[in-house]
Amino acid sequence: MVPTTASISIAQLSLNYRWSKLLVWLRTHGMKTGVDDLLVECKETPTAGNGLFARKSCLPSSLLFAVPPQGLMNIRTLRSLYPTSGPTPLTAVQMISLHLYLNRPRGSEDSPDPHYGPYISTLPREFDSHPLTWLVRSKTGMESGGIPLLDHLPPSVLASLVKLHDRFRQDWAAVRAYLQTANSCVFSTSDAHLDDVHGSTSNYVWAWLNGTFNTRCIYYRLKSSKEDPNNLTLCPILDFANHTAKGSHMTPVPSEADIWNTAPVKPIGKGFKFVSPADTAVQEGEEIFLTYGSHPNRTLFVEYGFVNKSSDEAEITDGEVDMQDLVESLILDQKSSVFVKSVLEDEGYWGDWTLYHSAESAGPSWRLTTALRLHCLVVSNNAIHDNTIQPWRDVVGGKRGTISDENEIAWRQSLITVCAALITRAQASLRGLKDDDFEGCSGSDDWLPWMRENIRILWREELLVAEAVKQCTLRGDDF
Ligand SMILES: C[S@@+](CC[C@H](N)C(=O)[O-])C[C@H]1O[C@@H](n2cnc3c(N)ncnc32)[C@H](O)[C@@H]1O
């Protein structure tokens, strides 16, 4: 059935309007948008905001669209707009977020930006459901229906969110310093925001969430070093693609700079091309996904504001849990804690201790095993001396497989202890989150029930991964 205007939602109508203005703008930058050149369109999805859908059926590996370099927003395409230097050079994230911050659309209006306005107008209008927004608002005394949810997050998730917040604060400080020193007449539009501290911080959260790898930016080779953090860009059209963890997905065509591992010859690169899934044909009207990376749910939640849902809730096949707080207290409870901590720090093994669970296996990460081996060796020797840990160094250096049979039994027992603690904590948290009565979390925001369910999924993942690892350890599996 061809949808009538009456059956199309207001949101879809305004999306159609902004999409058509975006295409006009992209055409002025040289993009081909005919039916044979642009094989995707943007539509609302039931659960993930807007998404990209096939305009017509296409064979595997078909070119879906090509965005010219002038249509991208990155440190090179923005540079001429920010010629004045600030106290420190702006990073790509800072420059992109600064530009968005200065040109955020007000209410339902279009963005005032004469350069990227039609593109910025297609970005999400708010990130109220994003956990970073809750944390920023809680710290600045602003309201958000999400603030009470912060008390219900697993500790490892909250710790990751706090780290993200630290990055946000550093970038916000750099952008504010830039705005204060750079020529103010260039930034006249920002004056109103800057006078209102709360308003300006809220605007910057919106800009920052759009302008980092979180949510919308993508890797784009601009610099001679492959690892340079400024290799990123906003890319219109592509940024409507939702994530799939395991399903078929489109892929970027590697650029010459990627292939030859050098900076692009043209400073702004040659733009981006995307091809449809290589493993399957796409049918007209089907949603086309991207894979944001093989991130654990903790990362998806903190950085992107959603989690992968397992098709079968009882069976989480790909899970990862960060054990930092529990293992840290296990180690720090002992007299030897200062010594163990300093050795692990010196050798680069402090923290990032995880449990994993996949369809094939479950177990502790090598980093966790290594930390537990040292902890148990030092506790059993009751000696805090560098000589006594040579067998541990030999295991780390690959000269021997284990420290001793006793040490193997001891660290596995410690692993069972921390798994049991995690299981008890997750069960108690899930009991507390069972009903609709998440304590103090009964706001009117329509995304709240969805977010409560996401938090339950995070706890369920902790529970199932810890149970699986405990069972494998009790069974005597080799890790
Ligand atoms: C690159 S944007 C994708 C387009 C976005 N849905 C929109 O409306 O503009 C990434 C954001 O989309 C949402 N998203 C992407 N994949 C999702 C998924 N599988 N489930 C739920 N939300 C998803 C998240 O809010 C994420 O931060």
The ligand as a Tripos MOL2 file, in Angstrom:
@<TRIPOS>MOLECULE
LIG
   27    29     1     0     0
SMALL
NO_CHARGES

@<TRIPOS>ATOM
      1 C1         24.8360    6.7270   13.8330 C.3       1 LIG1
      2 S1         23.3760    7.0100   14.7040 S.3       1 LIG1
      3 C2         22.2250    6.0820   13.7830 C.3       1 LIG1
      4 C3         21.0240    6.8980   13.3840 C.3       1 LIG1
      5 C4         20.1050    7.2270   14.5080 C.3       1 LIG1
      6 N1         19.2240    6.0890   14.8050 N.3       1 LIG1
      7 C5         19.2790    8.4600   14.2350 C.2       1 LIG1
      8 O1         18.0770    8.4550   14.5360 O.co2     1 LIG1
      9 O2         19.7890    9.4380   13.7420 O.co2     1 LIG1
     10 C6         23.6850    6.0670   16.1570 C.3       1 LIG1
     11 C7         22.5830    6.0960   17.1990 C.3       1 LIG1
     12 O3         21.4600    5.3620   16.7470 O.3       1 LIG1
     13 C8         20.9000    4.5710   17.7880 C.3       1 LIG1
     14 N2         21.1090    3.1500   17.4500 N.ar      1 LIG1
     15 C9         21.9500    2.6510   16.5230 C.ar      1 LIG1
     16 N3         21.8600    1.3230   16.4390 N.ar      1 LIG1
     17 C10        20.9270    0.9450   17.3410 C.ar      1 LIG1
     18 C11        20.3740   -0.3180   17.7250 C.ar      1 LIG1
     19 N4         20.7810   -1.4420   17.1700 N.pl3     1 LIG1
     20 N5         19.4260   -0.3120   18.7000 N.ar      1 LIG1
     21 C12        19.0010    0.8380   19.2800 C.ar      1 LIG1
     22 N6         19.4920    2.0640   18.9550 N.ar      1 LIG1
     23 C13        20.4410    2.1200   17.9920 C.ar      1 LIG1
     24 C14        21.6640    4.9470   19.0450 C.3       1 LIG1
     25 O4         20.9760    6.0090   19.6530 O.3       1 LIG1
     26 C15        22.9960    5.4350   18.5070 C.3       1 LIG1
     27 O5         23.6560    6.3320   19.3660 O.3       1 LIG1
@<TRIPOS>BOND
     1     1     2 1
     2     2     3 1
     3     2    10 1
     4     3     4 1
     5     4     5 1
     6     5     6 1
     7     5     7 1
     8     7     8 2
     9     7     9 1
    10    10    11 1
    11    11    12 1
    12    11    26 1
    13    12    13 1
    14    13    14 1
    15    13    24 1
    16    14    15 ar
    17    14    23 ar
    18    15    16 ar
    19    16    17 ar
    20    17    18 ar
    21    17    23 ar
    22    18    19 1
    23    18    20 ar
    24    20    21 ar
    25    21    22 ar
    26    22    23 ar
    27    24    25 1
    28    24    26 1
    29    26    27 1
@<TRIPOS>SUBSTRUCTURE
     1 LIG1         1 GROUP 0 **** ****
